[in-house]
């Protein structure tokens, strides 16, 4: 087997995840999920009576997303360092990183805005909700670029020779057997 391209190898397997199993894609689900739920809570706060619980929930979901984004960013930096400079993949990685840092800063500002004066009371204001929606759109653009890094350029994805192992036909003797095989002659 040939040695995989350096962009497919982790800078530190302990910190960024082992070869073929990077941590960054796992960690980004925390801020994406938290911020998506926060936007839903923002909208829902205008549709119910007594919306303070939704407004407070959105504020804390935004905070959770910021913490998750910082963790994902630390691991993402390690993945970026594995990409050779001067390449298209590195340029896309820099744009992806910059957008994510801007989005995280916007959400941090949004949390501080909401938290000022003792936190939200009533429905979420138009300003914080608009900032939430705008930041989420930019997050979507950045996520598309992250997908391009993985699926088009193969950053931190196993090399094609390793991937090909998953498409080799399995011989009948090597097939997995059920954990609880049916007794002979049983037809249910």
ZABA-140071 format. One record per atom (N, C-alpha, C, CB): y, x, z; residue in one letter. Coordinates in pm, whole numbers, padded with zeros to 5 digits, always signed. Glycine has a CB too. Layout:
YXZA
...
***
This chain:
-00118+00084+00000X
+00000+00000+00000X
+00124+00089+00000X
+00000-00096+00122X
+00221+00054-00082X
+00345+00129-00085X
+00431+00092+00034X
+00421+00104-00217X
+00522+00180+00071X
+00612+00156+00184X
+00715+00050+00144X
+00682+00289+00228X
+00735-00057+00227X
+00834-00159+00193X
+00976-00101+00190X
+00827-00274+00294X
+01063-00166+00114X
+01203-00128+00106X
+01263-00129+00246X
+01282-00224+00011X
+01356-00037+00277X
+01416-00032+00411X
+01481-00163+00454X
+01518+00078+00416X
+01533-00243+00362X
+01596-00370+00399X
+01494-00471+00449X
+01671-00428+00280X
+01366-00444+00427X
+01262-00533+00475X
+01210-00490+00613X
+01148-00539+00375X
+01245-00370+00653X
+01201-00316+00782X
+01308-00341+00888X
+01171-00165+00769X
+01268-00374+01011X
+01368-00392+01116X
+01424-00258+01161X
+01306-00465+01235X
+01552-00258+01200X
+01612-00138+01258X
+01541-00110+01390X
+01766-00155+01279X
+01514-00216+01466X
+01441-00207+01592X
+01353-00331+01603X
+01538-00196+01715X
+01222-00312+01593X
+01130-00426+01599X
+01139-00498+01732X
+00987-00380+01574X
+01164-00425+01839X
+01174-00487+01971X
+01295-00578+01981X
+01180-00379+02080X
+01403-00543+01912X
+01526-00621+01922X
+01544-00721+01808X
+01644-00529+01926X
+01504-00684+01687X
+01528-00768+01570X
+01404-00844+01524X
+01579-00684+01457X
+01289-00816+01581X
+01166-00880+01540X
+01082-00787+01455X
+01195-01009+01465X
+00950-00801+01463X
+00863-00711+01386X
+00870-00740+01237X
+00719-00724+01435X
+00813-00649+01159X
+00810-00661+01014X
+00754-00796+00974X
+00727-00548+00952X
+00829-00868+00890X
+00784-00998+00841X
+00810-01114+00936X
+00640-00992+00810X
+00862-01086+01057X
+00889-01191+01156X
+01024-01168+01225X
+00776-01197+01262X
+01133-01173+01150X
+01264-01146+01211X
+01305-01255+01310X
+01370-01134+01101X
+01380-01216+01412X
+01425-01311+01514X
+01547-01392+01471X
+01456-01236+01642X
+01631-01336+01383X
+01757-01403+01346X
+01736-01546+01296X
+01828-01321+01240X
+01642-01571+01204X
+01624-01709+01157X
+01580-01805+01268X
+01523-01713+01045X
+01511-01754+01368X
+01470-01839+01479X
+01591-01871+01567X
+01359-01770+01563X
+01672-01770+01595X
+01786-01787+01686X
+01896-01874+01627X
+01842-01654+01722X
+01914-01873+01496X
+02024-01953+01438X
+02000-02102+01453X
+02040-01918+01290X
+01878-02143+01482X
+01853-02286+01501X
+01925-02341+01624X
+01703-02312+01512X
+01952-02256+01723X
+02020-02302+01844X
+02164-02344+01813X
+02019-02191+01951X
+02248-02256+01757X
+02384-02303+01729X
+02390-02413+01623X
+02470-02187+01685X
+02307-02405+01521X
+02311-02508+01417X
+02276-02644+01478X
+02213-02474+01301X
+02170-02647+01555X
+02129-02773+01618X
+02231-02824+01718X
+01996-02756+01687X
+02283-02734+01800X
+02381-02775+01902X
+02509-02826+01837X
+02413-02658+01997X
+02557-02756+01736X
+02682-02796+01671X
+02664-02923+01588X
+02734-02684+01582X
+02548-02941+01526X
+02521-03066+01453X
+02518-03183+01551X
+02387-03057+01374X
+02450-03165+01663X
+02445-03271+01764X
+02583-03298+01822X
+02347-03234+01876X
+02663-03192+01841X
+02799-03209+01890X
+02883-03293+01796X
+02864-03074+01912X
+02867-03272+01666X
+02941-03351+01567X
+02896-03497+01571X
+02923-03293+01425X
+02767-03519+01586X
+02716-03656+01598X
+02773-03722+01724X
+02560-03657+01603X
+02776-03648+01835X
+02834-03701+01959X
+02982-03733+01941X
+02815-03601+02075X
+03055-03646+01869X
+03197-03672+01843X
+03215-03806+01772X
+03258-03558+01759X
+03139-03825+01668X
+03149-03949+01590X
+03108-04068+01676X
+03061-03941+01462X
+02997-04054+01747X
+02947-04162+01831X
+03046-04199+01942X
+02813-04124+01892X
+03128-04103+01986X
+03223-04133+02093X
+03328-04235+02049X
+03293-04003+02139X
+03339-04257+01920X
+03432-04358+01868X
+03363-04492+01843X
+03496-04309+01738X
+03234-04498+01868X
+03159-04620+01837X
+03107-04694+01959X
+03045-04586+01749X
+03125-04637+02077X
+03071-04700+02198X
+03180-04723+02301X
+02959-04612+02258X
+03150-04810+02394X
+03241-04828+02507X
+03202-04726+02613X
+03234-04975+02565X
+03299-04675+02685X
+03272-04572+02785X
+03223-04444+02721X
+03170-04622+02886X
+03298-04385+02627X
+03250-04271+02548X
+03258-04135+02617X
+03327-04265+02422X
+03304-04131+02742X
+03325-04001+02806X
+03198-03916+02809X
+03377-04022+02948X
+03082-03979+02831X
+02957-03902+02836X
+02929-03834+02702X
+02839-03994+02874X
+02964-03899+02593X
+02944-03837+02462X
+03045-03726+02439X
+02956-03942+02351X
+03169-03746+02481X
+03272-03643+02465X
+03237-03519+02546X
+03409-03698+02508X
+03192-03541+02670X
+03151-03427+02753X
+03026-03360+02696X
+03124-03472+02899X
+02932-03442+02648X
+02811-03387+02587X
+02843-03301+02467X
+02717-03498+02546X
+02936-03348+02382X
+02977-03271+02264X
+03039-03138+02307X
+03076-03352+02178X
+03122-03142+02411X
+03187-03020+02458X
+03083-02917+02503X
+03284-03051+02574X
+02983-02961+02578X
+02882-02867+02627X
+02784-02825+02518X
+02805-02929+02744X
+02760-02911+02420X
+02680-02870+02304X
+02752-02761+02225X
+02650-02991+02213X
+02883-02772+02213X
+02961-02669+02146X
+02948-02537+02222X
+03109-02710+02134X
+02957-02542+02355X
+02942-02420+02436X
+02803-02359+02418X
+02967-02452+02584X
+02700-02443+02420X
+02564-02394+02399X
+02552-02328+02262X
+02461-02510+02412X
+02614-02389+02161X
+02612-02331+02027X
+02679-02195+02021X
+02678-02424+01929X
+02789-02178+02092X
+02859-02049+02094X
+02769-01942+02156X
+02993-02059+02172X
+02704-01975+02265X
+02614-01879+02330X
+02498-01844+02236X
+02558-01936+02464X
+02439-01945+02173X
+02331-01921+02078X
+02377-01839+01958X
+02273-02052+02030X
+02500-01865+01912X
+02553-01791+01797X
+02573-01645+01830X
+02685-01852+01750X
+02615-01616+01952X
+02633-01476+01992X
+02499-01403+01995X
+02701-01467+02130X
+02395-01470+02044X
+02262-01409+02044X
+02213-01386+01901X
+02161-01499+02120X
+02231-01487+01815X
+02190-01473+01674X
+02270-01363+01604X
+02208-01606+01599X
+02398-01351+01639X
+02482-01248+01576X
+02436-01108+01612X
+02628-01266+01617X
+02398-01088+01737X
+02352-00954+01778X
+02230-00911+01697X
+02319-00952+01929X
+02137-01002+01679X
+02017-00971+01601X
+02053-00962+01453X
+01907-01077+01625X
+02144-01046+01406X
+02187-01042+01268X
+02254-00910+01231X
+02282-01155+01240X
+02329-00852+01326X
+02389-00720+01303X
+02280-00617+01273X
+02473-00675+01425X
+02171-00623+01348X
+02062-00528+01326X
+02000-00547+01187X
+01954-00544+01434X
+01987-00672+01145X
+01935-00698+01010X
+02031-00646+00904X
+01909-00849+00989X
+02161-00663+00927X
+02261-00615+00832X
+02256-00463+00819X
+02401-00660+00875X
+02235-00395+00929X
+02231-00248+00927X
+02114-00194+00844X
+02221-00195+01069X
+02012-00277+00820X
+01897-00233+00740X
+01924-00242+00590X
+01775-00316+00775X
+02030-00313+00550X
+02060-00332+00408X
+02143-00213+00359X
+02136-00467+00384X
+02104-00151+00250X
+02183-00039+00197X
+02325-00082+00160X
+02113+00021+00075X
+02423-00003+00202X
+02562-00034+00170X
+02584-00020+00020X
+02659+00059+00247X
+02685-00089-00031X
+02718-00082-00172X
+02632-00171-00259X
+02707+00058-00220X
+02546-00253-00199X
+02459-00341-00277X
+02512-00484-00271X
+02313-00336-00224X
+02465-00568-00363X
+02502-00710-00360X
+02455-00774-00229X
+02441-00784-00480X
+02336-00739-00186X
+02284-00797-00062X
+02373-00761+00057X
+02140-00749-00037X
+02422-00638+00061X
+02508-00597+00172X
+02640-00675+00166X
+02535-00444+00167X
+02695-00693+00046X
+02821-00768+00032X
+02802-00912+00078X
+02871-00763-00114X
+02693-00974+00037X
+02664-01112+00079X
+02644-01115+00231X
+02537-01167+00006X
+02577-01013+00284X
+02557-01006+00428X
+02688-00995+00505X
+02470-00888+00461X
+02783-00918+00452X
+02914-00907+00517X
+02990-01040+00514X
+02999-00798+00448X
+02983-01109+00402X
+03050-01240+00393X
+02984-01339+00489X
+03046-01295+00246X
+02851-01340+00491X
+02775-01425+00582X
+02815-01397+00727X
+02622-01403+00563X
+02820-01271+00764X
+02858-01233+00899X
+03002-01277+00930X
+02843-01081+00918X
+03094-01250+00840X
+03234-01284+00863X
+03252-01434+00881X
+03320-01234+00746X
+03190-01513+00795X
+03200-01658+00808X
+03143-01706+00940X
+03129-01727+00692X
+03028-01649+00979X
+02967-01690+01106X
+03053-01653+01226X
+02830-01627+01121X
+03118-01537+01221X
+03207-01498+01331X
+03329-01590+01336X
+03251-01351+01315X
+03382-01626+01219X
+03495-01720+01215X
+03455-01857+01268X
+03549-01733+01073X
+03338-01904+01230X
+03288-02033+01278X
+03270-02029+01430X
+03154-02069+01208X
+03211-01921+01479X
+03190-01908+01624X
+03323-01906+01698X
+03110-01780+01656X
+03422-01835+01644X
+03556-01832+01705X
+03618-01972+01702X
+03648-01731+01631X
+03599-02046+01592X
+03653-02182+01583X
+03588-02272+01688X
+03629-02241+01441X
+03457-02260+01705X
+03390-02342+01806X
+03428-02300+01948X
+03239-02332+01788X
+03448-02171+01971X
+03495-02127+02103X
+03634-02187+02131X
+03499-01972+02111X
+03723-02180+02031X
+03855-02241+02045X
+03845-02391+02067X
+03939-02213+01922X
+03752-02456+01999X
+03733-02600+02014X
+03686-02632+02156X
+03631-02651+01911X
+03594-02552+02209X
+03548-02574+02346X
+03663-02559+02444X
+03435-02475+02382X
+03743-02454+02430X
+03855-02431+02521X
+03958-02544+02510X
+03922-02295+02490X
+03983-02591+02389X
+04074-02702+02366X
+04027-02827+02441X
+04088-02732+02216X
+03898-02857+02429X
+03842-02975+02494X
+03838-02959+02645X
+03702-03002+02441X
+03813-02838+02690X
+03797-02813+02834X
+03930-02809+02907X
+03723-02681+02855X
+04038-02785+02835X
+04171-02776+02896X
+04206-02908+02965X
+04279-02741+02790X
+04266-02897+03081X
+04308-03018+03152X
+04195-03094+03216X
+04381-03108+03060X
+04087-03027+03250X
+03977-03094+03320X
+03872-03154+03231X
+04031-03199+03406X
+03878-03132+03104X
+03774-03181+03015X
+03809-03315+02953X
+03645-03192+03089X
+03724-03364+02866X
+03753-03486+02791X
+03746-03611+02877X
+03658-03499+02674X
+03827-03706+02840X
+03818-03841+02898X
+03840-03937+02782X
+03923-03865+03016X
+03747-04022+02757X
+03756-04113+02643X
+03695-04050+02519X
+03901-04152+02617X
+03729-04108+02405X
+03677-04059+02277X
+03735-03921+02244X
+03710-04158+02164X
+03664-03847+02164X
+03711-03716+02119X
+03834-03736+02032X
+03599-03637+02042X
+03936-03653+02053X
+04059-03662+01974X
+04036-03623+01829X
+04166-03575+02034X
+04130-03665+01745X
+04117-03638+01602X
+04118-03488+01572X
+04230-03706+01526X
+04202-03411+01643X
+04211-03267+01618X
+04081-03193+01646X
+04320-03208+01701X
+04025-03208+01769X
+03899-03140+01796X
+03784-03186+01706X
+03860-03163+01940X
+03784-03315+01671X
+03677-03363+01583X
+03692-03307+01442X
+03677-03517+01579X
+03815-03297+01393X
+03838-03239+01260X
+03800-03091+01259X
+03984-03256+01218X
+03834-03019+01367X
+03796-02878+01375X
+03644-02864+01377X
+03857-02813+01501X
+03577-02952+01450X
+03431-02950+01455X
+03374-02971+01315X
+03378-03060+01552X
+03423-03070+01243X
+03371-03099+01109X
+03399-02985+01012X
+03432-03229+01055X
+03521-02930+01017X
+03556-02820+00925X
+03471-02697+00954X
+03706-02784+00939X
+03454-02664+01081X
+03371-02548+01116X
+03227-02569+01071X
+03376-02522+01268X
+03179-02693+01081X
+03041-02721+01042X
+03023-02705+00891X
+03001-02861+01085X
+03123-02742+00813X
+03116-02723+00667X
+03110-02574+00634X
+03239-02789+00596X
+03194-02494+00699X
+03192-02349+00676X
+03058-02291+00720X
+03309-02279+00753X
+03002-02343+00830X
+02869-02300+00875X
+02765-02328+00767X
+02830-02372+01007X
+02776-02441+00699X
+02683-02472+00589X
+02693-02373+00475X
+02709-02612+00537X
+02815-02333+00440X
+02834-02233+00335X
+02772-02101+00378X
+02985-02214+00303X
+02796-02062+00502X
+02740-01938+00552X
+02587-01944+00558X
+02796-01907+00691X
+02535-02059+00594X
+02389-02076+00595X
+02329-02062+00456X
+02352-02212+00654X
+02401-02114+00356X
+02356-02098+00218X
+02349-01950+00182X
+02450-02174+00121X
+02450-01873+00224X
+02449-01729+00198X
+02335-01660+00272X
+02584-01666+00238X
+02307-01704+00395X
+02193-01649+00468X
+02062-01677+00396X
+02187-01707+00609X
+02050-01797+00339X
+01932-01829+00259X
+01922-01741+00137X
+01935-01975+00218X
+02035-01711+00076X
+02036-01622-00040X
+01986-01483+00000X
+02179-01612-00101X
+02029-01435+00116X
+01982-01304+00163X
+01830-01302+00177X
+02048-01268+00298X
+01775-01410+00233X
+01630-01414+00257X
+01551-01445+00131X
+01599-01516+00362X
+01589-01553+00064X
+01505-01603-00044X
+01532-01541-00180X
+01521-01749-00054X
+01652-01495-00202X
+01680-01429-00330X
+01665-01278-00320X
+01821-01464-00378X
+01723-01220-00215X
+01721-01074-00201X
+01607-01025-00111X
+01854-01026-00145X
+01540-01114-00040X
+01423-01076+00039X
+01453-00990+00161X
+01328-01004-00047X
+01574-01001+00215X
+01609-00922+00334X
+01523-00967+00450X
+01761-00936+00368X
+01456-00872+00512X
+01368-00891+00628X
+01250-00984+00599X
+01448-00947+00744X
+01216-00998+00470X
+01099-01075+00429X
+00994-00973+00389X
+01132-01175+00311X
+00868-01004+00416X
+00760-00912+00380X
+00766-00880+00231X
+00623-00972+00418X
+00725-00757+00196X
+00727-00717+00055X
+00628-00801-00025X
+00694-00566+00040X
+00641-00797-00157X
+00560-00883-00242X
+00411-00853-00233X
+00605-00871-00385X
+00375-00728-00211X
+00234-00694-00197X
+00175-00762-00074X
+00215-00540-00189X
+00249-00762+00035X
+00204-00829+00157X
+00201-00980+00136X
+00294-00792+00276X
+00303-01034+00070X
+00307-01178+00044X
+00189-01222-00042X
+00439-01216-00024X
+00149-01138-00136X
+00040-01172-00226X
-00091-01196-00152X
+00021-01062-00330X
-00107-01137-00033X
-00229-01159+00046X
-00251-01307+00075X
-00221-01081+00177X
-00142-01382+00089X
-00153-01524+00118X
-00199-01608+00001X
-00023-01575+00166X
-00206-01550-00119X
-00242-01625-00238X
-00376-01582-00297X
-00135-01612-00340X
-00451-01503-00224X
-00584-01460-00267X
-00682-01570-00227X
-00624-01321-00203X
-00766-01610-00321X
-00865-01714-00292X
-00960-01667-00182X
-00945-01751-00419X
-00990-01758-00094X
-01079-01729+00018X
-01222-01763-00026X
-01038-01809+00147X
-01315-01674+00002X
-01455-01699-00030X
-01510-01800+00069X
-01538-01567-00028X
-01607-01882+00027X
-01659-01987+00115X
-01700-01934+00253X
-01778-02054+00050X
-01756-01816+00261X
-01800-01761+00390X
-01682-01727+00481X
-01887-01637+00367X
-01564-01704+00422X
-01446-01667+00501X
-01361-01788+00540X
-01362-01569+00423X
-01392-01906+00486X
-01311-02024+00517X
-01322-02058+00664X
-01354-02144+00431X
-01216-02114+00715X
-01217-02156+00855X
-01308-02276+00873X
-01075-02190+00904X
-01382-02278+00980X
-01467-02392+01010X
-01397-02476+01116X
-01608-02347+01058X
-01423-02607+01118X
-01361-02691+01219X
-01401-02645+01359X
-01400-02838+01198X
-01313-02668+01454X
-01341-02631+01592X
-01460-02710+01644X
-01219-02653+01682X
-01469-02839+01608X
-01578-02926+01651X
-01648-02980+01527X
-01527-03042+01741X
-01742-02904+01469X
-01809-02953+01348X
-01890-03079+01378X
-01900-02844+01288X
-01901-03166+01279X
-01979-03289+01295X
-02127-03254+01301X
-01950-03388+01180X
-02200-03327+01382X
-02346-03305+01384X
-02406-03344+01249X
-02413-03387+01499X
-02517-03278+01212X
-02583-03306+01086X
-02622-03453+01078X
-02706-03216+01069X
-02601-03513+00964X
-02642-03650+00940X
-02540-03753+00985X
-02771-03677+01009X
-02437-03716+01057X
-02335-03811+01104X
-02235-03838+00991X
-02260-03754+01232X
-02200-03963+00970X
-02115-03999+00857X
-01984-04065+00897X
-02189-04089+00766X
-01952-04080+01026X
-01829-04153+01061X
-01713-04075+01019X
-01819-04183+01208X
***
